[in-house]
Amino acid sequence: MTFRFTRAIALAATAAVSVTTTALAQDNWPDGPLEVVMHTKPGGTSDIFIRTLAQSLEPQIGQPIVVTNAPGGGGATQMAKVRSAKADGLTLGINTLTHFTSMQTNLKGTFSPDDFSWIASVQEDPILFFVREDSPYQTFADVIAAARENPATISIGGFGPVGSMQHIGTSILENATDTKFNWIGYESTPDILTALLGGHVDIGVSNLGPTAPYFEAGRIRGLGVLNNERLEGLPELATFGEQGIDVDTSWIQVRGVFGPKGMPMELQQQIADAFHDAMKADSYQNYARSTGVSDSWMEPADYSDFVSNISEVARTQLTAAGVLN
């Protein structure tokens, strides 16, 4: 099963979500606050996602939602907290592709996909590259020329260590353009933006959500988006393909919901239904469309299959990036 095929599964699953799931999500919801543990500091894309969704999810499940930020170790602090929680549906995490790369690199032997219940996918979100408004790099062609003249001197700041989702996206660009950059990892998008605006890195990489206000204020300029199509929330930014770069666009950010190992399948389905129904609210849809995020609707069985598949895709990309032998 290819990565693109699993994305097709996610789109096809949309039709399976019916209005009857709202009643299922509300009935017999576990009694107590729902704690959602994040692997980033406040202000990151995934953090914005859950805080926005909570507006429609809280009244639906009839329980308060507490968002706990537990950054560190490319997801290690968060995963430790989720893994040790009771499998009662009251402690969940939001994952990204970085979880699956980390479990094969810096967290190998500490965590594995088998340690968790993979409940639902919720978002697909391409990454983009950007510079300060006063950067000498007007286009990515300028970056390529400079990087070829002085390899590994141009710094790119993104989330996570070598082997993280955004680092792999950068490596894909390096392989497509015969360049080499200096990767600097941070624990949140606000940290990346602070470093970029402070002149500590030359280029930033992130998703559109937390960077949109900086684009609107004219403080940063886009260099390109790693996707087949332009972002609805930033239509003026060309894809790398449109700029003549033959780059693999299958490496796209996917966010999902996961919990401790051993959660009953009925409970997992209940949680997936609740999240997916809450995503239909106007407040969430307005946010998602403005930030260029696509909805993803995989339920427990399909998402578990996706995790197995994407772990193999991650291994392939990590090997191509020279992170794994």
Backbone torsions as a table, in degrees:
resi	resn	phi	psi	omega
1	MET	NA	123.6	-178.8
2	THR	-84.8	165.6	178.7
3	PHE	-62.9	-41.2	179.9
4	ARG	-65.3	-33.9	178.6
5	PHE	-65.9	-38.6	179.1
6	THR	-66.8	-31.1	175.6
7	ARG	-66.6	-36.3	177.3
8	ALA	-65.4	-37.2	176.0
9	ILE	-59.6	-43.4	-178.4
10	ALA	-61.1	-41.4	180.0
11	LEU	-69.3	-39.8	-179.7
12	ALA	-65.7	-31.0	-178.5
13	ALA	-67.7	-15.7	179.2
14	THR	-57.4	-40.0	-177.0
15	ALA	-66.5	-20.1	-177.4
16	ALA	-82.4	-10.4	-179.0
17	VAL	-87.4	110.9	-176.4
18	SER	-111.5	171.4	-177.4
19	VAL	-65.6	-20.2	-178.6
20	THR	-68.4	-18.0	-177.6
21	THR	-69.7	-23.0	178.3
22	THR	-60.2	-45.3	179.5
23	ALA	-64.4	-38.6	179.3
24	LEU	-62.8	-41.5	-177.8
25	ALA	-65.9	-33.7	-175.2
26	GLN	-81.8	-34.5	-176.1
27	ASP	-70.3	130.6	172.9
28	ASN	57.9	34.2	175.9
29	TRP	-66.4	140.6	-179.9
30	PRO	-51.0	137.2	-175.3
31	ASP	-83.5	116.9	178.8
32	GLY	138.2	163.1	178.8
33	PRO	-59.8	141.5	174.4
34	LEU	-91.8	115.8	177.7
35	GLU	-96.0	122.8	175.3
36	VAL	-109.2	118.0	-175.5
37	VAL	-96.4	128.7	-178.6
38	MET	-105.2	151.3	179.8
39	HIS	-96.1	5.6	-179.5
40	THR	-123.3	168.1	170.0
41	LYS	-71.5	165.8	175.0
42	PRO	-58.2	144.0	176.3
43	GLY	100.4	-8.8	176.4
44	GLY	-75.2	168.1	-176.3
45	THR	-60.1	-45.7	-179.7
46	SER	-67.3	-34.7	177.4
47	ASP	-65.0	-43.5	177.3
48	ILE	-62.2	-38.9	179.5
49	PHE	-57.0	-54.2	-173.8
50	ILE	-70.5	-34.3	179.0
51	ARG	-69.2	-31.6	175.1
52	THR	-72.6	-45.2	-178.1
53	LEU	-65.5	-30.1	-178.7
54	ALA	-58.2	-26.4	180.0
55	GLN	-61.2	-35.6	178.3
56	SER	-100.6	-21.7	-178.4
57	LEU	-78.3	-39.2	-178.2
58	GLU	-57.8	-53.7	-179.6
59	PRO	-65.0	-25.8	-179.2
60	GLN	-71.6	-42.8	-177.2
61	ILE	-90.9	-11.6	178.0
62	GLY	70.1	23.9	179.8
63	GLN	-135.9	147.0	175.9
64	PRO	-70.1	149.9	177.2
65	ILE	-111.6	126.5	178.7
66	VAL	-111.2	118.8	178.6
67	VAL	-94.8	121.0	179.2
68	THR	-110.7	121.8	177.8
69	ASN	-91.1	121.2	-177.6
70	ALA	-132.6	68.8	-179.2
71	PRO	-73.5	162.7	176.1
72	GLY	131.1	134.5	173.5
73	GLY	67.0	27.9	-179.5
74	GLY	61.0	33.1	179.4
75	GLY	109.6	-5.1	-174.7
76	ALA	-62.9	-45.1	-178.4
77	THR	-62.7	-44.4	178.7
78	GLN	-64.0	-49.1	-176.6
79	MET	-63.1	-34.6	177.7
80	ALA	-63.8	-40.0	-179.5
81	LYS	-68.4	-41.3	179.7
82	VAL	-69.6	-43.3	-177.8
83	ARG	-61.2	-35.5	-176.0
84	SER	-85.7	-5.3	-177.9
85	ALA	-77.0	161.0	174.0
86	LYS	-67.5	147.7	-178.9
87	ALA	-85.8	50.7	-174.8
88	ASP	-108.2	6.2	177.8
89	GLY	83.3	3.8	-177.7
90	LEU	-98.2	-5.5	174.7
91	THR	-131.7	116.5	-179.1
92	LEU	-129.8	165.8	174.9
93	GLY	-131.0	158.8	171.7
94	ILE	-106.9	126.1	-178.5
95	ASN	-109.1	159.1	171.9
96	THR	-129.1	-177.9	178.5
97	LEU	-63.6	-24.7	179.2
98	THR	-58.8	-31.2	177.6
99	HIS	-59.4	-39.0	-174.7
100	PHE	-80.9	-27.0	173.2
101	THR	-77.4	-38.4	-179.2
102	SER	-62.9	-38.3	-178.3
103	MET	-69.0	-7.8	175.9
104	GLN	-111.9	0.5	-178.8
105	THR	-127.4	-101.7	-173.5
106	ASN	-69.4	-19.7	179.8
107	LEU	-109.2	11.3	178.6
108	LYS	-62.5	131.5	-178.2
109	GLY	88.9	-13.7	177.7
110	THR	-99.4	-43.0	177.7
111	PHE	-134.8	152.3	172.3
112	SER	-142.5	160.7	178.5
113	PRO	-55.2	-28.2	-179.0
114	ASP	-69.1	-11.0	179.6
115	ASP	-79.1	-4.9	-170.6
116	PHE	-137.5	165.5	170.2
117	SER	-101.5	124.6	-178.1
118	TRP	-99.1	109.9	-161.5
119	ILE	-96.8	-46.2	-174.4
120	ALA	-164.5	149.1	167.9
121	SER	-93.4	152.2	-177.1
122	VAL	-133.0	-30.0	-174.9
123	GLN	-146.2	149.8	164.2
124	GLU	-121.5	133.8	-168.1
125	ASP	-149.0	101.5	-179.5
126	PRO	-62.8	154.1	176.0
127	ILE	-96.8	153.3	178.4
128	LEU	-133.4	159.6	-178.6
129	PHE	-116.3	141.7	-173.0
130	PHE	-150.4	162.9	179.5
131	VAL	-133.5	169.8	172.4
132	ARG	-64.4	154.7	-178.7
133	GLU	-58.5	-33.2	-177.4
134	ASP	-95.7	15.2	179.9
135	SER	-63.9	144.5	175.8
136	PRO	-70.4	-14.8	-179.8
137	TYR	-86.6	104.4	-178.9
138	GLN	-82.9	-30.1	-179.8
139	THR	-138.1	167.6	176.7
140	PHE	-70.9	-22.6	174.8
141	ALA	-62.6	-35.8	175.5
142	ASP	-63.5	-40.4	179.4
143	VAL	-63.9	-44.5	-179.4
144	ILE	-59.7	-46.2	-178.4
145	ALA	-61.6	-43.9	-179.7
146	ALA	-67.4	-39.3	-178.4
147	ALA	-68.5	-33.2	178.4
148	ARG	-73.3	-32.3	-180.0
149	GLU	-74.5	-36.6	-179.7
150	ASN	-134.8	81.6	-175.7
151	PRO	-58.1	140.8	173.5
152	ALA	66.2	18.1	177.5
153	THR	-100.7	-21.1	177.6
154	ILE	-85.3	124.4	-176.4
155	SER	-96.7	138.5	176.6
156	ILE	-121.4	125.9	179.2
157	GLY	-104.4	131.3	179.4
158	GLY	-152.4	-178.9	-177.3
159	PHE	-79.8	131.0	169.3
160	GLY	91.3	168.7	-178.7
161	PRO	-78.2	-178.1	172.2
162	VAL	-55.3	129.9	-176.7
163	GLY	100.4	-7.6	178.0
164	SER	-72.1	170.8	-177.8
165	MET	-56.2	-49.2	-176.4
166	GLN	-71.8	-31.3	174.6
167	HIS	-65.1	-40.9	178.2
168	ILE	-63.2	-40.2	176.0
169	GLY	-59.0	-39.5	177.0
170	THR	-65.9	-41.5	178.6
171	SER	-62.9	-37.1	177.2
172	ILE	-61.3	-41.5	176.6
173	LEU	-65.5	-40.9	178.0
174	GLU	-58.6	-46.1	-178.0
175	ASN	-65.8	-34.1	-177.8
176	ALA	-77.3	-21.5	-174.5
177	THR	-118.3	4.2	-179.4
178	ASP	54.9	51.4	179.9
179	THR	-129.5	170.8	175.2
180	LYS	-141.9	127.2	-179.5
181	PHE	-113.2	167.9	176.6
182	ASN	-100.9	109.0	-176.0
183	TRP	-83.4	132.4	174.6
184	ILE	-127.4	119.0	-175.0
185	GLY	-93.6	142.4	178.3
186	TYR	-128.5	169.6	-175.3
187	GLU	-98.5	-2.1	177.7
188	SER	-165.0	160.1	177.2
189	THR	-63.8	-40.8	175.6
190	PRO	-55.7	-36.2	176.6
191	ASP	-65.2	-39.7	178.7
192	ILE	-63.0	-46.2	-179.6
193	LEU	-64.4	-40.0	177.5
194	THR	-61.7	-43.3	179.1
195	ALA	-65.0	-42.2	-179.7
196	LEU	-64.7	-50.2	-177.2
197	LEU	-67.9	-25.4	177.8
198	GLY	-85.8	-0.7	178.1
199	GLY	80.4	15.6	-178.7
200	HIS	-85.6	-21.2	172.3
201	VAL	-133.5	158.2	-177.9
202	ASP	-87.8	-34.2	-174.6
203	ILE	-136.3	143.4	174.8
204	GLY	-112.4	153.1	174.2
205	VAL	-132.2	134.9	-178.4
206	SER	-166.4	-170.8	169.7
207	ASN	-98.6	170.5	-174.1
208	LEU	-70.4	-38.3	-171.5
209	GLY	-42.5	-65.5	-175.7
210	PRO	-76.2	-12.9	-179.8
211	THR	-94.3	-15.2	-175.4
212	ALA	-52.5	-45.5	179.8
213	PRO	-60.6	-30.2	-179.6
214	TYR	-75.4	-33.7	172.8
215	PHE	-66.4	-45.6	-178.7
216	GLU	-62.5	-34.3	-179.7
217	ALA	-82.5	-4.0	179.9
218	GLY	74.0	20.5	-178.2
219	ARG	-88.2	-22.0	177.4
220	ILE	-132.8	158.1	177.3
221	ARG	-125.4	141.6	179.1
222	GLY	-82.4	144.6	175.0
223	LEU	-103.9	-26.1	-179.8
224	GLY	165.9	159.1	179.1
225	VAL	-119.6	136.4	-179.0
226	LEU	-87.7	82.0	-174.9
227	ASN	-162.7	163.9	176.4
228	ASN	-74.9	-29.3	-176.3
229	GLU	-127.1	158.9	176.0
230	ARG	-69.0	158.1	-179.9
231	LEU	-80.6	135.5	179.2
232	GLU	-60.7	-34.8	-178.9
233	GLY	-81.4	-8.8	179.0
234	LEU	-147.0	64.5	-170.5
235	PRO	-66.0	-18.4	-179.3
236	GLU	-78.1	-13.5	-178.5
237	LEU	-86.0	117.8	-177.7
238	ALA	-74.3	151.7	172.5
239	THR	-74.6	162.7	177.5
240	PHE	-66.9	-32.2	176.3
241	GLY	-61.5	-40.4	177.7
242	GLU	-65.1	-22.4	179.0
243	GLN	-91.2	10.1	175.3
244	GLY	85.8	13.4	-180.0
245	ILE	-99.4	118.5	-179.3
246	ASP	-81.2	85.8	-172.1
247	VAL	-117.1	146.0	177.4
248	ASP	-72.4	119.1	-178.0
249	THR	-101.7	9.7	-178.1
250	SER	-76.0	-16.3	-177.7
251	TRP	-84.9	86.1	-175.6
252	ILE	-118.0	143.0	-179.3
253	GLN	-63.9	130.9	175.1
254	VAL	-125.3	128.4	177.1
255	ARG	-109.2	145.1	-180.0
256	GLY	-147.9	177.7	-179.7
257	VAL	-112.1	131.2	177.7
258	PHE	-137.8	163.4	-178.5
259	GLY	-144.8	-174.4	179.8
260	PRO	-63.9	157.1	176.2
261	LYS	-62.0	146.7	173.2
262	GLY	88.4	11.9	177.0
263	MET	-69.7	131.7	178.8
264	PRO	-55.8	142.3	-177.4
265	MET	-60.7	-35.5	178.9
266	GLU	-62.5	-40.0	178.2
267	LEU	-68.5	-41.1	177.3
268	GLN	-59.2	-43.7	-179.9
269	GLN	-64.2	-39.4	178.2
270	GLN	-60.1	-44.1	179.8
271	ILE	-67.4	-43.8	178.8
272	ALA	-59.2	-44.0	179.5
273	ASP	-61.9	-41.8	-178.5
274	ALA	-64.2	-46.4	179.2
275	PHE	-62.5	-45.4	-177.2
276	HIS	-67.1	-38.2	177.3
277	ASP	-67.1	-40.0	179.3
278	ALA	-63.5	-28.5	179.8
279	MET	-70.1	-14.8	179.9
280	LYS	-80.7	-11.6	-177.7
281	ALA	-64.2	147.0	-178.9
282	ASP	-58.7	-39.1	-178.1
283	SER	-60.8	-41.1	179.0
284	TYR	-72.4	-44.9	-177.7
285	GLN	-62.0	-38.0	177.8
286	ASN	-62.5	-42.5	177.1
287	TYR	-64.1	-46.1	-174.7
288	ALA	-63.8	-44.2	-178.5
289	ARG	-68.6	-36.1	-177.7
290	SER	-70.7	-22.3	-179.1
291	THR	-104.0	6.4	176.7
292	GLY	74.9	17.7	-179.6
293	VAL	-85.7	139.3	174.2
294	SER	-101.7	140.5	177.5
295	ASP	-73.1	146.0	176.6
296	SER	-131.9	137.9	-165.6
297	TRP	-124.5	21.3	-179.3
298	MET	-64.3	135.9	178.1
299	GLU	-97.1	179.5	-169.9
300	PRO	-50.3	-48.8	-176.4
301	ALA	-64.2	-48.8	-179.1
302	ASP	-66.5	-36.7	-177.8
303	TYR	-71.0	-36.6	175.8
304	SER	-62.4	-41.0	175.9
305	ASP	-63.6	-40.9	178.9
306	PHE	-60.4	-43.0	-179.1
307	VAL	-61.1	-42.1	178.0
308	SER	-61.7	-43.3	-178.1
309	ASN	-69.1	-46.3	-175.7
310	ILE	-68.2	-26.2	175.9
311	SER	-63.9	-36.6	176.8
312	GLU	-71.8	-39.2	176.3
313	VAL	-61.4	-42.2	179.0
314	ALA	-61.1	-40.7	179.2
315	ARG	-61.7	-41.9	178.7
316	THR	-62.3	-45.1	-179.0
317	GLN	-67.9	-39.7	179.1
318	LEU	-64.3	-37.5	177.6
319	THR	-67.1	-43.5	179.4
320	ALA	-63.3	-31.9	-179.6
321	ALA	-80.8	-4.5	179.3
322	GLY	82.1	10.2	180.0
323	VAL	-80.9	-36.9	176.7
324	LEU	-112.3	150.3	177.4
325	ASN	-87.4	NA	NA
